[in-house]
Amino acid sequence: MKISLDQTACIGCGLCVQISPENFALDEGKGTAKVVKAETEDESAREAESSCPVGCIRVE
């Protein structure tokens, strides 16, 4: 699966980091989340996608 995140839409709530810390981290400088592992087989990435309050995560 490939993970992408629209940082312009991200509000930095950190939910994705809590759900899937191996795939996401908070970018302290920007105040938004970032993808740390763009390709994964970890299903928690899909949970992070569906839990994002602004829908800025895509897992394909």
LOGU-235816 format. One record per residue: residue in one letter; residue number from 1; x, y, z of N, C-alpha, C, O in turn. Coordinates in Angstrom, 2 decimals, padded with zeros to 5 digits. Each point is the difference from the previous one (the first is absolute). Layout:
ATOM/resn/resi/n_u/n_v/n_w/ca_u/ca_v/ca_w/c_u/c_v/c_w/o_u/o_v/o_w
ATOM/A/NUM/X/Y/Z/X/Y/Z/X/Y/Z/X/Y/Z
...
//
This chain:
ATOM/resn/resi/n_u/n_v/n_w/ca_u/ca_v/ca_w/c_u/c_v/c_w/o_u/o_v/o_w
ATOM/M/1/000.84/-001.17/000.00/-000.84/001.17/000.00/000.89/001.24/000.00/001.06/000.02/000.62
ATOM/K/2/-001.51/001.00/-001.32/000.71/001.27/-000.01/-000.77/001.02/000.82/-001.23/000.10/-000.09
ATOM/I/3/001.96/000.65/000.90/-000.62/001.01/000.87/000.39/001.39/-000.48/001.16/000.26/-000.32
ATOM/S/4/-002.15/000.62/000.26/000.28/001.41/-000.29/-000.82/000.84/000.98/-001.02/-000.44/000.51
ATOM/L/5/001.50/001.65/-000.28/-000.65/000.90/000.95/000.08/001.42/-000.54/001.08/000.47/-000.36
ATOM/D/6/-002.19/000.21/000.31/-000.07/001.38/-000.45/000.29/000.91/001.19/-000.89/000.27/000.81
ATOM/Q/7/002.13/000.20/-000.70/000.38/000.83/001.14/-000.71/001.35/000.02/-000.10/000.62/001.06
ATOM/T/8/-000.38/-000.17/-002.19/-000.71/001.28/-000.02/-001.38/-000.13/000.65/-000.55/000.98/000.50
ATOM/A/9/-000.01/-002.18/-000.50/-001.31/-000.24/000.62/000.12/-000.49/001.44/-000.95/000.10/000.77
ATOM/C/10/002.11/-000.62/-000.40/000.21/-000.57/001.33/-000.10/001.07/001.09/000.53/001.11/-000.14
ATOM/I/11/-001.24/-001.46/001.22/-000.14/000.94/001.13/000.92/-000.38/001.16/-000.01/000.68/001.03
ATOM/G/12/000.79/-001.73/-001.18/000.98/-000.38/001.01/-000.59/-000.57/001.28/000.58/000.15/001.07
ATOM/C/13/-001.72/-000.82/-001.17/-000.65/-000.55/001.20/000.79/-001.16/000.60/-000.10/-000.26/001.20
ATOM/G/14/000.88/-000.45/-002.03/000.85/-001.08/000.48/-000.68/-001.36/000.12/000.62/-000.95/000.46
ATOM/L/15/-001.87/000.85/-000.87/-000.70/-001.26/000.09/000.68/-001.09/-000.83/000.10/-001.15/000.44
ATOM/C/16/000.38/001.49/-001.61/000.68/-000.98/-000.85/001.26/-000.54/000.67/000.33/-001.18/-000.13
ATOM/V/17/000.37/002.06/000.84/001.22/-000.41/000.70/-000.35/-000.96/001.14/000.72/-000.98/000.23
ATOM/Q/18/-001.80/001.24/000.47/-000.43/-000.89/001.08/-000.42/-001.36/-000.53/000.29/-001.03/000.61
ATOM/I/19/-000.98/001.01/-001.74/-000.51/-001.24/-000.58/001.09/-000.79/-000.72/000.04/-001.22/000.09
ATOM/S/20/000.84/001.92/-000.79/000.99/-000.66/-000.86/001.37/000.69/000.10/000.46/000.60/-000.97
ATOM/P/21/000.18/-000.69/002.13/001.28/000.71/000.20/001.14/-000.46/-000.90/000.97/000.73/-000.19
ATOM/E/22/-001.08/-001.94/-000.36/001.06/-000.48/-000.89/-000.10/000.63/-001.39/000.94/-000.08/-000.79
ATOM/N/23/-002.08/000.72/000.49/-000.21/000.60/-001.31/-000.10/001.53/000.02/000.23/000.64/-001.03
ATOM/F/24/-000.55/-000.07/002.18/-000.20/001.45/000.10/000.76/000.58/001.19/000.26/-000.69/000.99
ATOM/A/25/000.10/001.96/-001.11/000.63/000.75/001.09/-000.47/001.44/-000.10/-000.47/000.44/-001.05
ATOM/L/26/000.60/000.29/002.14/-000.33/001.42/-000.04/001.24/000.79/-000.41/001.09/-000.24/000.52
ATOM/D/27/-001.27/001.15/-001.43/001.06/000.91/-000.43/-000.11/001.23/000.90/-000.82/000.88/-000.25
ATOM/E/28/001.64/-000.84/001.27/-000.08/001.07/001.00/000.17/001.39/-000.62/-000.62/000.96/000.46
ATOM/G/29/001.44/-000.85/-001.47/000.23/001.29/-000.65/-001.21/000.54/-000.73/-000.25/001.21/-000.01
ATOM/K/30/-000.51/-002.11/-000.60/-001.17/000.41/-000.78/-001.31/-000.13/000.78/-001.01/000.60/-000.36
ATOM/G/31/001.04/-001.37/001.44/-001.22/-000.21/000.77/-001.00/-000.91/-000.68/-001.19/000.06/000.29
ATOM/T/32/001.68/-000.90/-001.18/-000.86/-000.95/-000.72/000.62/-001.39/000.07/001.14/-000.16/000.44
ATOM/A/33/-001.90/-000.82/-000.87/000.52/-001.36/-000.07/000.81/-000.17/-001.28/-000.11/000.79/-000.94
ATOM/K/34/000.93/-001.83/000.93/000.76/-000.35/-001.20/000.06/-001.51/-000.09/-000.09/-000.70/001.00
ATOM/V/35/000.26/000.21/-002.20/000.15/-001.43/-000.25/001.47/-000.36/000.20/000.88/000.64/-000.58
ATOM/V/36/-000.61/-001.65/001.39/001.38/-000.43/000.20/000.30/-001.32/-000.73/001.16/-000.38/-000.16
ATOM/K/37/-002.22/-000.29/-000.26/000.16/-001.25/-000.75/-001.04/000.00/-001.11/-001.16/-000.34/000.22
ATOM/A/38/001.57/000.73/-001.41/-000.93/000.20/-001.12/-000.60/-001.28/-000.55/-001.07/000.03/-000.61
ATOM/E/39/001.72/-001.16/000.82/-000.54/-001.27/-000.45/-000.01/-000.96/001.18/001.00/-000.15/000.70
ATOM/T/40/-002.15/-000.49/-000.49/-000.14/-000.88/001.16/-001.02/-001.09/-000.27/-000.83/000.12/-000.91
ATOM/E/41/000.89/-001.16/001.69/-001.03/-001.04/-000.01/-000.79/000.06/001.30/-000.88/-000.83/000.24
ATOM/D/42/001.19/001.80/000.60/-000.62/000.16/001.31/-001.42/000.54/-000.13/-000.21/001.10/-000.51
ATOM/E/43/-000.76/-001.89/000.97/-001.41/000.39/-000.12/-000.36/001.22/000.86/-001.05/000.61/-000.22
ATOM/S/44/001.90/-000.26/001.18/-000.31/001.18/000.83/000.01/001.27/-000.85/-000.60/001.00/000.40
ATOM/A/45/001.26/-001.03/-001.54/-000.01/001.17/-000.90/-001.41/000.25/-000.52/-000.42/001.15/-000.13
ATOM/R/46/-000.31/-002.20/-000.17/-001.39/000.14/-000.45/-000.89/000.54/001.12/-000.91/000.80/-000.25
ATOM/E/47/001.16/-001.24/001.46/-000.76/000.51/001.15/000.27/001.49/000.19/-000.91/000.77/000.29
ATOM/A/48/002.18/-000.38/-000.46/000.34/001.43/000.11/-000.70/000.80/-001.09/-000.49/001.10/000.26
ATOM/E/49/000.42/-001.65/-001.46/-000.69/000.67/-001.10/-001.48/000.23/000.34/-000.52/001.10/-000.19
ATOM/S/50/-000.13/-002.12/000.68/-001.43/000.13/000.28/-000.28/000.82/001.24/-001.11/000.49/000.18
ATOM/S/51/002.09/-000.32/000.69/-000.17/000.76/001.24/000.37/001.47/-000.12/-000.31/000.79/000.89
ATOM/C/52/000.97/-000.42/-001.96/000.44/001.39/-000.16/-001.20/000.94/-000.06/-000.87/-000.17/-000.86
ATOM/P/53/000.80/001.16/001.76/-001.17/000.88/000.03/-000.16/000.90/-001.22/-001.10/000.49/-000.27
ATOM/V/54/002.18/-000.25/-000.46/-000.09/000.86/-001.18/000.21/-000.77/-001.31/-000.01/000.60/-001.08
ATOM/G/55/000.20/-001.90/001.17/000.12/-000.84/-001.20/001.20/000.30/-000.87/-000.08/-000.08/-001.22
ATOM/C/56/001.21/000.41/001.84/001.16/000.37/-000.81/000.96/-001.17/-000.26/001.04/000.18/-000.64
ATOM/I/57/-001.38/-001.38/001.13/000.84/-001.18/-000.20/-000.61/-000.88/-001.08/-001.21/-000.22/-000.03
ATOM/R/58/002.07/-000.28/-000.86/-000.44/-000.95/-001.04/000.89/-001.22/000.09/001.22/000.10/000.04
ATOM/V/59/-001.86/-001.27/-000.03/000.72/-001.28/-000.01/-000.53/-000.77/-001.20/-001.20/-000.29/-000.08
ATOM/E/60/002.08/-000.03/-000.83/-000.40/-000.70/-001.23/000.80/-001.25/-000.20/-000.19/-000.72/-000.98
//
